[in-house]
């Protein structure tokens, strides 16, 4: 038997990592806060899909220095996931030593009271979360009774403080304050200021895009959008590194900070994982499905930025000119700022015969669409990456993209690109793709020759290496202070 000790403090026996007898404190943490707000069992797309990949890669990593956490706004800190939260976010099997066991109701209640003693002024949201930890996520009479009991205990502690009496003593709070936390998109848009403060610990952020700061006209004026820019600038000022899936986003982030008079952040580039293709590979469902009605696929949330209105106008133009285009299938949930699109569809009810909006679909359904699509389209005005475009290439499907740089990068510069406002150009390209079988086949051959799906393991390795390097830099900096 070969035995050695890794840098993380784990024991490696015959190439397998086992637990060391000496506990190892996590130094890297992946934030799952955003996923906790996503209903279980619902299909994931876009940013939630990427964050699910990250969380599950961390849960599957045997390295004891890696942890998965969520932000507790009532406590102003990141905490390891409770057992029911692990169940909520886990998409696959968690390694046995990663599984966080429910300690039982009595022990969990004792831990909840300890959390109250540490943060007596926390809000009702914290009490609801603590009650869930005691009941292991189960709702019902036991949950309601536990929540009321925790609330009563909290009010008792507050009353003692107000009367000048010593409250019940709290032990030293435990958390992941020393870990470098890669925060979720939710923290940048929905949480309170304490989530990005220095008090919450050392942070890194996944920069999917900076569209809320660049094009707020395409996103509306919600609270999350207003917070995004200031939170982003605060993170960069504090020295938080950025992890970007495209060179374009990294360059745009750097330029945005330059214009704001802020020093450029350290940017780590990681390859976007081909998550859906990897899922299909495990099921043996990556080959093409020939036959059936030809159709054009656009996989994206339906929102003003994604430019579905352009496609609706093109399919209407084709109807008016007597041109037969394949059915357009728009796969994705309905989003925001789509009044113009809805009005156009209402004014042209005949489009329902040639344009289908599927709503949110499961991974299995989406895989079927990619396997059988004639070609894809992605006319978005602006993107951080453009998952629907790269997924088309993963499944060998030719796709027409807009000229936004991230989409050209996501499609490897292999596919035809047209300005998102050029309706005539898009109409001509869609007609050619539908009618010119030789051209379409040549694009498919180009994909087969020059594109390879990116394994999720390669993406996780790049992200983890960047986090390790950043944590090492921070430790070296702390030693010199």
LINZI-V582641 format. One record per residue. N is the residue number from 1. SS is DSSP state (alpha for helix, beta for strand, coil for the rest). PSI is psi in whole degrees, -180 to 180 (* if undefined). OMEGA is omega in whole degrees, -180 to 180 (999 if undefined). Layout:
N,SS,PSI,OMEGA
N,SS,PSI,OMEGA
//
This chain:
1,coil,134,177
2,coil,124,-180
3,beta,132,175
4,beta,169,180
5,beta,130,180
6,coil,169,177
7,coil,-28,-178
8,coil,-10,-179
9,coil,3,178
10,coil,159,177
11,beta,131,179
12,beta,115,-180
13,beta,116,-179
14,coil,43,176
15,coil,-3,-180
16,beta,140,-178
17,beta,127,177
18,beta,166,179
19,coil,135,173
20,coil,154,177
21,coil,-19,178
22,coil,120,-180
23,coil,141,-180
24,coil,127,179
25,coil,135,178
26,coil,141,177
27,coil,-15,178
28,beta,137,-180
29,beta,141,175
30,beta,128,-176
31,beta,126,-179
32,coil,15,-176
33,alpha,-46,-178
34,alpha,-41,-179
35,alpha,-26,180
36,alpha,-21,180
37,coil,-3,-180
38,coil,127,-177
39,coil,134,179
40,coil,143,178
41,coil,-8,179
42,coil,146,179
43,coil,140,-180
44,coil,143,178
45,coil,158,175
46,alpha,-133,-176
47,alpha,-45,178
48,alpha,-34,179
49,alpha,-43,179
50,alpha,-42,-179
51,alpha,-33,174
52,alpha,-41,176
53,alpha,-45,-178
54,alpha,-48,-178
55,alpha,-45,-177
56,alpha,-30,174
57,alpha,-40,179
58,alpha,-40,179
59,alpha,-30,-178
60,alpha,-11,-178
61,coil,125,-179
62,coil,-7,-178
63,coil,117,-179
64,coil,-10,179
65,coil,-1,180
66,beta,134,-178
67,beta,159,173
68,beta,131,-172
69,beta,171,170
70,beta,154,-178
71,beta,132,177
72,beta,101,-175
73,coil,-33,180
74,coil,-25,-179
75,coil,-13,180
76,coil,31,-179
77,beta,163,174
78,beta,139,179
79,beta,150,173
80,beta,151,-179
81,coil,142,171
82,coil,162,-178
83,alpha,-45,-178
84,alpha,-27,178
85,alpha,-38,174
86,alpha,-44,178
87,alpha,-35,-178
88,alpha,-41,-173
89,alpha,-16,-175
90,coil,123,178
91,coil,-16,-179
92,coil,-160,-179
93,coil,134,176
94,coil,137,178
95,coil,143,-175
96,alpha,-43,-177
97,alpha,-9,177
98,alpha,-24,-174
99,coil,125,178
100,coil,115,-176
101,coil,141,174
102,coil,126,-174
103,coil,-4,-175
104,coil,157,-172
105,alpha,-41,-177
106,alpha,-49,180
107,alpha,-39,-180
108,alpha,-37,178
109,alpha,-39,177
110,alpha,-41,178
111,alpha,-37,179
112,alpha,-43,178
113,alpha,-37,178
114,alpha,-41,178
115,alpha,-37,177
116,alpha,-42,179
117,alpha,-35,180
118,alpha,-35,-178
119,coil,74,-175
120,coil,-19,-176
121,coil,12,178
122,coil,161,-173
123,coil,179,-177
124,alpha,-31,179
125,alpha,-39,178
126,alpha,-40,179
127,alpha,-39,178
128,alpha,-42,179
129,alpha,-44,-180
130,alpha,-38,178
131,alpha,-36,177
132,alpha,-37,179
133,alpha,-34,-180
134,alpha,-38,-179
135,coil,9,179
136,coil,41,175
137,coil,-3,-177
138,coil,138,176
139,coil,172,179
140,coil,-165,-176
141,alpha,-41,-179
142,alpha,-40,179
143,alpha,-48,-178
144,alpha,-42,180
145,alpha,-41,180
146,alpha,-41,180
147,alpha,-44,179
148,alpha,-39,179
149,alpha,-44,180
150,alpha,-40,179
151,alpha,-41,179
152,alpha,-41,179
153,alpha,-39,180
154,alpha,-43,180
155,alpha,-35,177
156,alpha,-44,179
157,alpha,-40,179
158,alpha,-41,180
159,alpha,-41,178
160,alpha,-42,-180
161,alpha,-43,-179
162,alpha,-33,-179
163,coil,0,-180
164,coil,12,178
165,coil,149,179
166,coil,123,176
167,coil,168,177
168,coil,136,-176
169,coil,138,178
170,coil,143,176
171,coil,173,179
172,coil,125,-178
173,coil,139,177
174,coil,150,179
175,coil,-159,179
176,coil,38,-173
177,coil,-30,-179
178,coil,-9,179
179,coil,150,172
180,beta,118,-174
181,beta,123,173
182,beta,104,-170
183,beta,155,179
184,coil,165,179
185,alpha,-30,180
186,alpha,-38,-179
187,alpha,-36,-179
188,alpha,-19,-173
189,alpha,-24,-170
190,coil,-25,-173
191,coil,171,180
192,coil,170,-173
193,alpha,-29,-176
194,alpha,-22,-179
195,alpha,-30,-179
196,alpha,14,178
197,coil,163,179
198,alpha,-25,-179
199,alpha,-24,-178
200,alpha,-10,179
201,coil,-174,-179
202,beta,132,-172
203,beta,152,167
204,beta,161,-179
205,beta,146,176
206,beta,112,-177
207,coil,90,178
208,coil,-41,178
209,coil,173,173
210,coil,35,-178
211,alpha,-40,179
212,alpha,-29,179
213,alpha,-33,-177
214,alpha,-42,-175
215,coil,66,179
216,alpha,-21,179
217,alpha,-19,-180
218,alpha,1,-176
219,coil,-9,-177
220,coil,-174,-174
221,coil,42,178
222,coil,169,-179
223,alpha,-41,-179
224,alpha,-42,-180
225,alpha,-38,179
226,alpha,-34,-179
227,alpha,-31,-168
228,alpha,-53,-177
229,alpha,-53,179
230,alpha,-40,179
231,alpha,-42,-180
232,alpha,-46,-180
233,alpha,-38,178
234,alpha,-42,179
235,alpha,-46,-178
236,alpha,-41,178
237,alpha,-35,-177
238,coil,-4,178
239,coil,11,-180
240,coil,130,177
241,coil,155,179
242,beta,140,176
243,beta,116,-173
244,beta,139,179
245,coil,-18,180
246,coil,148,175
247,alpha,-35,-178
248,alpha,-44,179
249,alpha,-41,178
250,alpha,-43,180
251,alpha,-40,-180
252,alpha,-41,178
253,alpha,-46,-180
254,alpha,-44,-180
255,alpha,-39,179
256,alpha,-42,180
257,alpha,-36,177
258,alpha,-45,180
259,alpha,-28,179
260,coil,0,-180
261,coil,28,-178
262,coil,137,179
263,coil,143,-177
264,coil,140,178
265,coil,162,169
266,coil,126,-177
267,beta,127,174
268,beta,126,179
269,beta,130,176
270,coil,148,179
271,coil,134,179
272,coil,126,-177
273,coil,145,176
274,coil,72,-170
275,alpha,-48,-177
276,alpha,-40,179
277,alpha,-37,178
278,alpha,-39,175
279,alpha,-45,180
280,alpha,-37,179
281,alpha,-41,179
282,alpha,-31,-179
283,alpha,-5,-178
284,coil,36,-176
285,coil,51,179
286,coil,-16,-176
287,coil,158,-179
288,coil,147,172
289,coil,109,-178
290,coil,159,179
291,coil,179,-178
292,coil,178,-179
293,coil,129,177
294,coil,144,178
295,beta,158,178
296,beta,134,-174
297,beta,132,169
298,beta,109,-179
299,beta,110,-177
300,coil,153,168
301,coil,142,-179
302,beta,103,-179
303,coil,166,-173
304,alpha,-37,-178
305,alpha,-29,-176
306,alpha,-11,168
307,coil,37,176
308,alpha,-27,-179
309,alpha,-35,178
310,alpha,-45,-179
311,alpha,-40,178
312,alpha,-42,179
313,alpha,-38,-180
314,alpha,-44,180
315,alpha,-32,175
316,alpha,-41,177
317,alpha,-43,180
318,alpha,-41,178
319,alpha,-44,-178
320,alpha,-30,-179
321,alpha,0,-180
322,coil,23,180
323,coil,129,-180
324,coil,107,175
325,coil,154,173
326,coil,158,176
327,beta,140,175
328,beta,122,178
329,beta,115,179
330,beta,106,-177
331,beta,121,179
332,beta,160,-178
333,coil,157,176
334,beta,135,-177
335,coil,-127,-168
336,coil,161,177
337,coil,51,-177
338,coil,24,180
339,alpha,-40,-179
340,alpha,-43,179
341,alpha,-47,-179
342,alpha,-39,179
343,alpha,-40,-180
344,alpha,-44,180
345,alpha,-37,179
346,alpha,-36,-179
347,alpha,-18,-178
348,coil,70,-177
349,alpha,-21,179
350,alpha,-18,179
351,alpha,-23,-178
352,alpha,-23,180
353,alpha,-17,-176
354,coil,-3,179
355,beta,126,-179
356,beta,130,173
357,beta,114,-172
358,beta,-21,-168
359,beta,-173,-180
360,coil,132,-178
361,coil,159,178
362,coil,166,177
363,alpha,-42,180
364,alpha,-44,179
365,alpha,-42,-178
366,alpha,-40,177
367,alpha,-43,178
368,alpha,-40,178
369,alpha,-47,-180
370,alpha,-37,-177
371,alpha,-25,-174
372,alpha,-3,-179
373,coil,143,175
374,coil,-47,172
375,beta,173,-178
376,beta,163,174
377,beta,150,178
378,beta,80,-174
379,coil,25,-175
380,coil,145,179
381,coil,-36,-178
382,coil,144,-177
383,coil,157,168
384,coil,-32,176
385,coil,-71,-177
386,coil,72,-174
387,alpha,-40,-178
388,alpha,-30,179
389,alpha,-48,-179
390,alpha,-31,177
391,alpha,-34,174
392,alpha,-47,-180
393,alpha,-38,179
394,alpha,-36,-178
395,coil,12,176
396,coil,23,-176
397,coil,122,175
398,coil,146,-178
399,beta,140,173
400,beta,131,-177
401,beta,164,173
402,beta,171,-176
403,coil,8,175
404,coil,130,-169
405,alpha,-37,-178
406,alpha,-34,178
407,alpha,-38,176
408,alpha,-39,177
409,alpha,-42,-179
410,alpha,-31,179
411,coil,13,174
412,coil,17,-177
413,coil,17,-174
414,coil,-18,-171
415,coil,156,178
416,coil,138,-178
417,beta,135,-176
418,beta,143,179
419,coil,138,-174
420,coil,-16,179
421,coil,0,-176
422,coil,83,-177
423,alpha,-41,-179
424,alpha,-41,180
425,alpha,-42,178
426,alpha,-41,180
427,alpha,-45,-179
428,alpha,-42,-178
429,alpha,-39,179
430,alpha,-42,178
431,alpha,-43,-179
432,alpha,-43,-179
433,alpha,-36,-179
434,alpha,-34,-171
435,alpha,-27,-175
436,coil,89,-177
437,alpha,-38,-178
438,alpha,-42,180
439,alpha,-45,180
440,alpha,-42,179
441,alpha,-36,180
442,alpha,-36,177
443,alpha,-39,177
444,alpha,-39,178
445,alpha,-37,178
446,alpha,-42,177
447,alpha,-46,-178
448,alpha,-35,-177
449,alpha,-35,-167
450,alpha,-5,-178
451,coil,140,174
452,coil,132,176
453,coil,148,-179
454,coil,119,178
455,coil,141,178
456,alpha,-33,-180
457,alpha,-35,179
458,alpha,-39,178
459,alpha,-46,-180
460,alpha,-41,180
461,alpha,-41,-180
462,alpha,-42,-180
463,alpha,-45,-180
464,alpha,-41,179
465,alpha,-41,178
466,alpha,-41,178
467,alpha,-42,179
468,alpha,-43,179
469,alpha,-43,-180
470,alpha,-41,178
471,alpha,-39,178
472,alpha,-41,177
473,alpha,-43,-178
474,alpha,-40,178
475,alpha,-42,179
476,alpha,-40,179
477,alpha,-42,-180
478,alpha,-34,-179
479,alpha,-27,-178
480,alpha,-12,-178
481,coil,*,999
//
